[in-house]
Amino acid sequence: MGCAGSTPTSDDTSKKLKKPKPWKHTQAITPAQLKQMREEFWDTTPHYGGQKEIWDALRAAAEAELSLAQTIVDSAGIIVSNSDMTLCYDERGAKYELPKYVLSEPSNLIKEA
């Protein structure tokens, strides 16, 4: 229970997280290819600007269950602009854009036999 006079939260501007909408990759890909795309994205995030701590928190949130992801972004002070986390900001106003493929699997993911 929060009491009056406690620290203001970013609840006014930050959206609650939702599962991303279903999406299709340009071509059907395997889980291994998806994993590789994700690794490459996270490896290159320092070049996009922003703070490493925020990128690390976003990665943790992207790989977590929704309720845990919400806790991670809240505690990192991340402002979620798109509820699927494709667009976020930190408290300094730096922009963080996440591709859908790091947040969920495409509908045309090839299930390996």
N, CA, C and O atoms as a GROMACS GRO file, in nm:
protein
  452
    1MET      N    1   0.083  -0.120   0.000
    1MET     CA    2   0.000   0.000   0.000
    1MET      C    3   0.086   0.126   0.000
    1MET      O    4   0.170   0.144   0.088
    2GLY      N    5   0.067   0.212  -0.097
    2GLY     CA    6   0.142   0.337  -0.101
    2GLY      C    7   0.072   0.439  -0.014
    2GLY      O    8  -0.051   0.448  -0.014
    3CYS      N    9   0.150   0.516   0.060
    3CYS     CA   10   0.088   0.619   0.143
    3CYS      C   11   0.104   0.755   0.075
    3CYS      O   12   0.192   0.774  -0.009
    4ALA      N   13   0.020   0.847   0.112
    4ALA     CA   14   0.026   0.981   0.052
    4ALA      C   15   0.161   1.044   0.078
    4ALA      O   16   0.221   1.024   0.184
    5GLY      N   17   0.209   1.118  -0.018
    5GLY     CA   18   0.336   1.185  -0.002
    5GLY      C   19   0.455   1.097  -0.038
    5GLY      O   20   0.570   1.136  -0.018
    6SER      N   21   0.427   0.978  -0.092
    6SER     CA   22   0.539   0.893  -0.133
    6SER      C   23   0.593   0.944  -0.267
    6SER      O   24   0.535   1.032  -0.330
    7THR      N   25   0.704   0.888  -0.308
    7THR     CA   26   0.769   0.934  -0.432
    7THR      C   27   0.675   0.922  -0.551
    7THR      O   28   0.607   0.820  -0.566
    8PRO      N   29   0.671   1.024  -0.636
    8PRO     CA   30   0.585   1.014  -0.754
    8PRO      C   31   0.637   0.904  -0.848
    8PRO      O   32   0.758   0.886  -0.862
    9THR      N   33   0.547   0.833  -0.910
    9THR     CA   34   0.588   0.728  -1.004
    9THR      C   35   0.562   0.776  -1.146
    9THR      O   36   0.495   0.876  -1.167
   10SER      N   37   0.615   0.702  -1.242
   10SER     CA   38   0.595   0.741  -1.382
   10SER      C   39   0.466   0.679  -1.439
   10SER      O   40   0.450   0.669  -1.560
   11ASP      N   41   0.375   0.639  -1.348
   11ASP     CA   42   0.250   0.574  -1.392
   11ASP      C   43   0.166   0.660  -1.487
   11ASP      O   44   0.094   0.607  -1.572
   12ASP      N   45   0.176   0.792  -1.473
   12ASP     CA   46   0.095   0.881  -1.556
   12ASP      C   47   0.133   0.868  -1.704
   12ASP      O   48   0.046   0.868  -1.791
   13THR      N   49   0.263   0.858  -1.730
   13THR     CA   50   0.309   0.858  -1.869
   13THR      C   51   0.340   0.718  -1.919
   13THR      O   52   0.326   0.690  -2.038
   14SER      N   53   0.383   0.630  -1.828
   14SER     CA   54   0.428   0.497  -1.870
   14SER      C   55   0.310   0.402  -1.884
   14SER      O   56   0.222   0.396  -1.798
   15LYS      N   57   0.308   0.329  -1.994
   15LYS     CA   58   0.199   0.234  -2.018
   15LYS      C   59   0.229   0.101  -1.950
   15LYS      O   60   0.345   0.065  -1.930
   16LYS      N   61   0.124   0.029  -1.917
   16LYS     CA   62   0.140  -0.107  -1.864
   16LYS      C   63   0.176  -0.197  -1.982
   16LYS      O   64   0.127  -0.179  -2.094
   17LEU      N   65   0.261  -0.292  -1.955
   17LEU     CA   66   0.305  -0.381  -2.062
   17LEU      C   67   0.194  -0.476  -2.107
   17LEU      O   68   0.114  -0.523  -2.026
   18LYS      N   69   0.192  -0.502  -2.236
   18LYS     CA   70   0.099  -0.600  -2.293
   18LYS      C   71   0.180  -0.692  -2.383
   18LYS      O   72   0.287  -0.654  -2.432
   19LYS      N   73   0.128  -0.811  -2.404
   19LYS     CA   74   0.193  -0.903  -2.499
   19LYS      C   75   0.191  -0.838  -2.637
   19LYS      O   76   0.090  -0.778  -2.675
   20PRO      N   77   0.301  -0.850  -2.712
   20PRO     CA   78   0.300  -0.794  -2.848
   20PRO      C   79   0.194  -0.863  -2.935
   20PRO      O   80   0.161  -0.980  -2.914
   21LYS      N   81   0.143  -0.788  -3.031
   21LYS     CA   82   0.046  -0.846  -3.125
   21LYS      C   83   0.118  -0.950  -3.211
   21LYS      O   84   0.239  -0.939  -3.233
   22PRO      N   85   0.044  -1.050  -3.261
   22PRO     CA   86   0.108  -1.148  -3.350
   22PRO      C   87   0.167  -1.078  -3.471
   22PRO      O   88   0.110  -0.982  -3.522
   23TRP      N   89   0.280  -1.125  -3.517
   23TRP     CA   90   0.346  -1.065  -3.633
   23TRP      C   91   0.415  -1.175  -3.712
   23TRP      O   92   0.440  -1.284  -3.662
   24LYS      N   93   0.443  -1.143  -3.836
   24LYS     CA   94   0.507  -1.239  -3.926
   24LYS      C   95   0.643  -1.184  -3.969
   24LYS      O   96   0.656  -1.066  -4.000
   25HIS      N   97   0.744  -1.271  -3.969
   25HIS     CA   98   0.874  -1.229  -4.021
   25HIS      C   99   0.866  -1.232  -4.174
   25HIS      O  100   0.779  -1.297  -4.231
   26THR      N  101   0.958  -1.160  -4.240
   26THR     CA  102   0.956  -1.155  -4.387
   26THR      C  103   0.963  -1.294  -4.449
   26THR      O  104   0.905  -1.320  -4.555
   27GLN      N  105   1.037  -1.384  -4.382
   27GLN     CA  106   1.034  -1.523  -4.427
   27GLN      C  107   1.027  -1.610  -4.303
   27GLN      O  108   1.064  -1.568  -4.194
   28ALA      N  109   0.980  -1.733  -4.320
   28ALA     CA  110   0.973  -1.824  -4.207
   28ALA      C  111   1.115  -1.848  -4.155
   28ALA      O  112   1.208  -1.871  -4.233
   29ILE      N  113   1.132  -1.844  -4.024
   29ILE     CA  114   1.264  -1.865  -3.965
   29ILE      C  115   1.257  -1.973  -3.857
   29ILE      O  116   1.151  -2.002  -3.803
   30THR      N  117   1.372  -2.030  -3.827
   30THR     CA  118   1.380  -2.133  -3.723
   30THR      C  119   1.409  -2.068  -3.588
   30THR      O  120   1.455  -1.953  -3.583
   31PRO      N  121   1.383  -2.140  -3.479
   31PRO     CA  122   1.418  -2.084  -3.347
   31PRO      C  123   1.566  -2.045  -3.338
   31PRO      O  124   1.601  -1.947  -3.273
   32ALA      N  125   1.653  -2.123  -3.402
   32ALA     CA  126   1.797  -2.092  -3.400
   32ALA      C  127   1.826  -1.959  -3.469
   32ALA      O  128   1.908  -1.880  -3.421
   33GLN      N  129   1.759  -1.934  -3.583
   33GLN     CA  130   1.778  -1.807  -3.655
   33GLN      C  131   1.725  -1.690  -3.572
   33GLN      O  132   1.786  -1.584  -3.566
   34LEU      N  133   1.612  -1.713  -3.507
   34LEU     CA  134   1.552  -1.609  -3.422
   34LEU      C  135   1.648  -1.574  -3.309
   34LEU      O  136   1.670  -1.457  -3.279
   35LYS      N  137   1.704  -1.677  -3.247
   35LYS     CA  138   1.800  -1.658  -3.137
   35LYS      C  139   1.921  -1.577  -3.186
   35LYS      O  140   1.968  -1.488  -3.115
   36GLN      N  141   1.969  -1.608  -3.306
   36GLN     CA  142   2.085  -1.538  -3.361
   36GLN      C  143   2.052  -1.390  -3.387
   36GLN      O  144   2.133  -1.302  -3.358
   37MET      N  145   1.934  -1.364  -3.443
   37MET     CA  146   1.891  -1.226  -3.468
   37MET      C  147   1.887  -1.148  -3.336
   37MET      O  148   1.930  -1.033  -3.329
   38ARG      N  149   1.833  -1.213  -3.233
   38ARG     CA  150   1.824  -1.148  -3.102
   38ARG      C  151   1.962  -1.118  -3.046
   38ARG      O  152   1.987  -1.007  -2.998
   39GLU      N  153   2.053  -1.215  -3.053
   39GLU     CA  154   2.190  -1.195  -3.004
   39GLU      C  155   2.256  -1.077  -3.075
   39GLU      O  156   2.318  -0.992  -3.012
   40GLU      N  157   2.240  -1.073  -3.207
   40GLU     CA  158   2.301  -0.966  -3.287
   40GLU      C  159   2.244  -0.829  -3.247
   40GLU      O  160   2.318  -0.731  -3.236
   41PHE      N  161   2.114  -0.824  -3.225
   41PHE     CA  162   2.053  -0.698  -3.183
   41PHE      C  163   2.110  -0.653  -3.049
   41PHE      O  164   2.157  -0.539  -3.036
   42TRP      N  165   2.108  -0.741  -2.949
   42TRP     CA  166   2.154  -0.702  -2.815
   42TRP      C  167   2.304  -0.668  -2.816
   42TRP      O  168   2.348  -0.583  -2.740
   43ASP      N  169   2.381  -0.736  -2.902
   43ASP     CA  170   2.525  -0.706  -2.912
   43ASP      C  171   2.550  -0.566  -2.967
   43ASP      O  172   2.650  -0.504  -2.934
   44THR      N  173   2.459  -0.516  -3.050
   44THR     CA  174   2.482  -0.387  -3.115
   44THR      C  175   2.410  -0.271  -3.046
   44THR      O  176   2.426  -0.156  -3.088
   45THR      N  177   2.332  -0.298  -2.942
   45THR     CA  178   2.257  -0.190  -2.876
   45THR      C  179   2.343  -0.074  -2.828
   45THR      O  180   2.294   0.040  -2.829
   46PRO      N  181   2.469  -0.095  -2.784
   46PRO     CA  182   2.546   0.023  -2.740
   46PRO      C  183   2.561   0.129  -2.850
   46PRO      O  184   2.575   0.247  -2.821
   47HIS      N  185   2.558   0.086  -2.976
   47HIS     CA  186   2.573   0.180  -3.088
   47HIS      C  187   2.448   0.264  -3.110
   47HIS      O  188   2.452   0.365  -3.181
   48TYR      N  189   2.336   0.225  -3.050
   48TYR     CA  190   2.212   0.300  -3.068
   48TYR      C  191   2.201   0.418  -2.971
   48TYR      O  192   2.104   0.493  -2.977
   49GLY      N  193   2.298   0.434  -2.883
   49GLY     CA  194   2.291   0.540  -2.782
   49GLY      C  195   2.215   0.492  -2.660
   49GLY      O  196   2.178   0.375  -2.650
   50GLY      N  197   2.191   0.583  -2.567
   50GLY     CA  198   2.124   0.544  -2.444
   50GLY      C  199   2.223   0.483  -2.345
   50GLY      O  200   2.343   0.477  -2.371
   51GLN      N  201   2.172   0.438  -2.232
   51GLN     CA  202   2.256   0.387  -2.124
   51GLN      C  203   2.260   0.235  -2.125
   51GLN      O  204   2.158   0.169  -2.148
   52LYS      N  205   2.377   0.181  -2.099
   52LYS     CA  206   2.393   0.035  -2.098
   52LYS      C  207   2.299  -0.030  -1.995
   52LYS      O  208   2.241  -0.136  -2.022
   53GLU      N  209   2.284   0.034  -1.877
   53GLU     CA  210   2.198  -0.024  -1.772
   53GLU      C  211   2.053  -0.038  -1.821
   53GLU      O  212   1.985  -0.134  -1.789
   54ILE      N  213   2.010   0.062  -1.899
   54ILE     CA  214   1.872   0.058  -1.950
   54ILE      C  215   1.858  -0.053  -2.054
   54ILE      O  216   1.761  -0.128  -2.052
   55TRP      N  217   1.956  -0.064  -2.143
   55TRP     CA  218   1.953  -0.173  -2.242
   55TRP      C  219   1.951  -0.308  -2.172
   55TRP      O  220   1.877  -0.398  -2.211
   56ASP      N  221   2.034  -0.322  -2.066
   56ASP     CA  222   2.038  -0.448  -1.992
   56ASP      C  223   1.903  -0.479  -1.928
   56ASP      O  224   1.856  -0.593  -1.930
   57ALA      N  225   1.840  -0.375  -1.873
   57ALA     CA  226   1.708  -0.393  -1.811
   57ALA      C  227   1.604  -0.429  -1.917
   57ALA      O  228   1.518  -0.514  -1.894
   58LEU      N  229   1.612  -0.364  -2.034
   58LEU     CA  230   1.518  -0.393  -2.142
   58LEU      C  231   1.534  -0.537  -2.191
   58LEU      O  232   1.436  -0.605  -2.220
   59ARG      N  233   1.660  -0.582  -2.200
   59ARG     CA  234   1.683  -0.720  -2.243
   59ARG      C  235   1.624  -0.818  -2.141
   59ARG      O  236   1.557  -0.915  -2.178
   60ALA      N  237   1.651  -0.791  -2.013
   60ALA     CA  238   1.597  -0.877  -1.906
   60ALA      C  239   1.445  -0.881  -1.913
   60ALA      O  240   1.383  -0.986  -1.900
   61ALA      N  241   1.385  -0.763  -1.934
   61ALA     CA  242   1.238  -0.754  -1.942
   61ALA      C  243   1.186  -0.827  -2.065
   61ALA      O  244   1.084  -0.896  -2.059
   62ALA      N  245   1.258  -0.812  -2.178
   62ALA     CA  246   1.214  -0.874  -2.303
   62ALA      C  247   1.216  -1.027  -2.290
   62ALA      O  248   1.137  -1.096  -2.354
   63GLU      N  249   1.306  -1.078  -2.208
   63GLU     CA  250   1.322  -1.223  -2.196
   63GLU      C  251   1.244  -1.280  -2.077
   63GLU      O  252   1.248  -1.400  -2.053
   64ALA      N  253   1.174  -1.194  -2.004
   64ALA     CA  254   1.101  -1.237  -1.884
   64ALA      C  255   0.951  -1.252  -1.911
   64ALA      O  256   0.901  -1.208  -2.015
   65GLU      N  257   0.882  -1.315  -1.817
   65GLU     CA  258   0.736  -1.318  -1.822
   65GLU      C  259   0.684  -1.176  -1.803
   65GLU      O  260   0.754  -1.090  -1.748
   66LEU      N  261   0.563  -1.152  -1.850
   66LEU     CA  262   0.506  -1.016  -1.850
   66LEU      C  263   0.507  -0.948  -1.712
   66LEU      O  264   0.546  -0.831  -1.702
   67SER      N  265   0.465  -1.019  -1.607
   67SER     CA  266   0.457  -0.955  -1.475
   67SER      C  267   0.595  -0.918  -1.423
   67SER      O  268   0.612  -0.812  -1.362
   68LEU      N  269   0.694  -1.005  -1.448
   68LEU     CA  270   0.831  -0.975  -1.407
   68LEU      C  271   0.887  -0.861  -1.492
   68LEU      O  272   0.955  -0.773  -1.441
   69ALA      N  273   0.857  -0.864  -1.621
   69ALA     CA  274   0.902  -0.758  -1.712
   69ALA      C  275   0.853  -0.622  -1.663
   69ALA      O  276   0.928  -0.524  -1.664
   70GLN      N  277   0.727  -0.616  -1.618
   70GLN     CA  278   0.670  -0.491  -1.566
   70GLN      C  279   0.751  -0.442  -1.446
   70GLN      O  280   0.783  -0.323  -1.437
   71THR      N  281   0.785  -0.533  -1.356
   71THR     CA  282   0.864  -0.499  -1.238
   71THR      C  283   1.001  -0.446  -1.278
   71THR      O  284   1.050  -0.349  -1.220
   72ILE      N  285   1.064  -0.511  -1.378
   72ILE     CA  286   1.197  -0.470  -1.424
   72ILE      C  287   1.193  -0.328  -1.481
   72ILE      O  288   1.274  -0.244  -1.443
   73VAL      N  289   1.098  -0.300  -1.572
   73VAL     CA  290   1.095  -0.166  -1.632
   73VAL      C  291   1.058  -0.060  -1.528
   73VAL      O  292   1.111   0.052  -1.532
   74ASP      N  293   0.969  -0.094  -1.435
   74ASP     CA  294   0.932   0.001  -1.330
   74ASP      C  295   1.052   0.035  -1.242
   74ASP      O  296   1.078   0.152  -1.213
   75SER      N  297   1.127  -0.068  -1.200
   75SER     CA  298   1.238  -0.042  -1.109
   75SER      C  299   1.355   0.027  -1.179
   75SER      O  300   1.435   0.095  -1.114
   76ALA      N  301   1.365   0.011  -1.312
   76ALA     CA  302   1.472   0.079  -1.387
   76ALA      C  303   1.431   0.221  -1.426
   76ALA      O  304   1.511   0.296  -1.481
   77GLY      N  305   1.306   0.258  -1.397
   77GLY     CA  306   1.258   0.391  -1.432
   77GLY      C  307   1.238   0.409  -1.581
   77GLY      O  308   1.250   0.520  -1.634
   78ILE      N  309   1.207   0.299  -1.650
   78ILE     CA  310   1.187   0.305  -1.795
   78ILE      C  311   1.044   0.348  -1.824
   78ILE      O  312   0.949   0.296  -1.766
   79ILE      N  313   1.030   0.444  -1.914
   79ILE     CA  314   0.897   0.491  -1.954
   79ILE      C  315   0.858   0.417  -2.081
   79ILE      O  316   0.922   0.431  -2.185
   80VAL      N  317   0.752   0.338  -2.071
   80VAL     CA  318   0.707   0.255  -2.182
   80VAL      C  319   0.608   0.335  -2.267
   80VAL      O  320   0.498   0.365  -2.222
   81SER      N  321   0.650   0.368  -2.390
   81SER     CA  322   0.564   0.447  -2.478
   81SER      C  323   0.466   0.360  -2.556
   81SER      O  324   0.350   0.395  -2.572
   82ASN      N  325   0.515   0.245  -2.604
   82ASN     CA  326   0.429   0.146  -2.670
   82ASN      C  327   0.416   0.030  -2.573
   82ASN      O  328   0.516  -0.022  -2.524
   83SER      N  329   0.294  -0.012  -2.546
   83SER     CA  330   0.273  -0.113  -2.443
   83SER      C  331   0.340  -0.247  -2.475
   83SER      O  332   0.359  -0.330  -2.385
   84ASP      N  333   0.377  -0.269  -2.602
   84ASP     CA  334   0.449  -0.394  -2.633
   84ASP      C  335   0.600  -0.378  -2.618
   84ASP      O  336   0.676  -0.469  -2.651
   85MET      N  337   0.644  -0.262  -2.566
   85MET     CA  338   0.785  -0.233  -2.539
   85MET      C  339   0.869  -0.203  -2.663
   85MET      O  340   0.992  -0.197  -2.654
   86THR      N  341   0.805  -0.184  -2.779
   86THR     CA  342   0.883  -0.153  -2.899
   86THR      C  343   0.940  -0.011  -2.893
   86THR      O  344   1.036   0.021  -2.963
   87LEU      N  345   0.882   0.074  -2.808
   87LEU     CA  346   0.934   0.210  -2.792
   87LEU      C  347   0.932   0.248  -2.644
   87LEU      O  348   0.827   0.250  -2.580
   88CYS      N  349   1.052   0.277  -2.592
   88CYS     CA  350   1.066   0.314  -2.451
   88CYS      C  351   1.160   0.434  -2.440
   88CYS      O  352   1.235   0.464  -2.533
   89TYR      N  353   1.153   0.500  -2.327
   89TYR     CA  354   1.244   0.612  -2.297
   89TYR      C  355   1.299   0.593  -2.157
   89TYR      O  356   1.236   0.530  -2.072
   90ASP      N  357   1.418   0.648  -2.132
   90ASP     CA  358   1.466   0.649  -1.995
   90ASP      C  359   1.430   0.785  -1.933
   90ASP      O  360   1.371   0.870  -1.998
   91GLU      N  361   1.467   0.802  -1.807
   91GLU     CA  362   1.427   0.924  -1.736
   91GLU      C  363   1.493   1.049  -1.794
   91GLU      O  364   1.447   1.161  -1.770
   92ARG      N  365   1.601   1.032  -1.870
   92ARG     CA  366   1.668   1.146  -1.933
   92ARG      C  367   1.610   1.177  -2.070
   92ARG      O  368   1.651   1.273  -2.135
   93GLY      N  369   1.514   1.097  -2.113
   93GLY     CA  370   1.451   1.121  -2.242
   93GLY      C  371   1.516   1.052  -2.359
   93GLY      O  372   1.478   1.074  -2.474
   94ALA      N  373   1.616   0.966  -2.332
   94ALA     CA  374   1.679   0.890  -2.441
   94ALA      C  375   1.581   0.784  -2.491
   94ALA      O  376   1.507   0.724  -2.414
   95LYS      N  377   1.582   0.764  -2.623
   95LYS     CA  378   1.486   0.673  -2.686
   95LYS      C  379   1.547   0.534  -2.704
   95LYS      O  380   1.664   0.521  -2.739
   96TYR      N  381   1.466   0.432  -2.679
   96TYR     CA  382   1.507   0.292  -2.696
   96TYR      C  383   1.402   0.223  -2.781
   96TYR      O  384   1.286   0.212  -2.741
   97GLU      N  385   1.442   0.177  -2.899
   97GLU     CA  386   1.348   0.107  -2.986
   97GLU      C  387   1.385  -0.041  -2.992
   97GLU      O  388   1.500  -0.076  -3.019
   98LEU      N  389   1.286  -0.125  -2.967
   98LEU     CA  390   1.310  -0.269  -2.970
   98LEU      C  391   1.235  -0.331  -3.087
   98LEU      O  392   1.116  -0.305  -3.105
   99PRO      N  393   1.303  -0.412  -3.167
   99PRO     CA  394   1.233  -0.480  -3.276
   99PRO      C  395   1.142  -0.589  -3.218
   99PRO      O  396   1.172  -0.647  -3.113
  100LYS      N  397   1.033  -0.617  -3.287
  100LYS     CA  398   0.938  -0.718  -3.238
  100LYS      C  399   1.005  -0.853  -3.214
  100LYS      O  400   0.967  -0.926  -3.122
  101TYR      N  401   1.106  -0.887  -3.297
  101TYR     CA  402   1.166  -1.021  -3.284
  101TYR      C  403   1.241  -1.045  -3.153
  101TYR      O  404   1.269  -1.160  -3.120
  102VAL      N  405   1.274  -0.939  -3.078
  102VAL     CA  406   1.336  -0.966  -2.948
  102VAL      C  407   1.230  -0.978  -2.839
  102VAL      O  408   1.260  -1.020  -2.727
  103LEU      N  409   1.106  -0.942  -2.872
  103LEU     CA  410   0.999  -0.941  -2.773
  103LEU      C  411   0.905  -1.061  -2.782
  103LEU      O  412   0.848  -1.104  -2.682
  104SER      N  413   0.890  -1.116  -2.902
  104SER     CA  414   0.802  -1.231  -2.917
  104SER      C  415   0.842  -1.309  -3.042
  104SER      O  416   0.922  -1.264  -3.123
  105GLU      N  417   0.784  -1.428  -3.054
  105GLU     CA  418   0.814  -1.511  -3.170
  105GLU      C  419   0.720  -1.477  -3.284
  105GLU      O  420   0.603  -1.445  -3.261
  106PRO      N  421   0.769  -1.483  -3.409
  106PRO     CA  422   0.681  -1.458  -3.523
  106PRO      C  423   0.581  -1.573  -3.540
  106PRO      O  424   0.607  -1.686  -3.496
  107SER      N  425   0.469  -1.544  -3.602
  107SER     CA  426   0.368  -1.649  -3.624
  107SER      C  427   0.416  -1.752  -3.726
  107SER      O  428   0.364  -1.863  -3.732
  108ASN      N  429   0.518  -1.715  -3.806
  108ASN     CA  430   0.568  -1.810  -3.905
  108ASN      C  431   0.703  -1.870  -3.861
  108ASN      O  432   0.789  -1.900  -3.944
  109LEU      N  433   0.719  -1.887  -3.728
  109LEU     CA  434   0.837  -1.954  -3.676
  109LEU      C  435   0.828  -2.102  -3.712
  109LEU      O  436   0.725  -2.166  -3.690
  110ILE      N  437   0.937  -2.157  -3.765
  110ILE     CA  438   0.938  -2.299  -3.802
  110ILE      C  439   0.964  -2.380  -3.676
  110ILE      O  440   1.068  -2.366  -3.612
  111LYS      N  441   0.870  -2.465  -3.643
  111LYS     CA  442   0.890  -2.554  -3.527
  111LYS      C  443   0.980  -2.669  -3.574
  111LYS      O  444   0.944  -2.746  -3.662
  112GLU      N  445   1.097  -2.678  -3.511
  112GLU     CA  446   1.190  -2.782  -3.553
  112GLU      C  447   1.143  -2.918  -3.504
  112GLU      O  448   1.103  -2.934  -3.388
  113ALA      N  449   1.149  -3.015  -3.593
  113ALA     CA  450   1.102  -3.150  -3.560
  113ALA      C  451   1.204  -3.221  -3.470
  113ALA      O  452   1.182  -3.336  -3.432
   0.00000   0.00000   0.00000
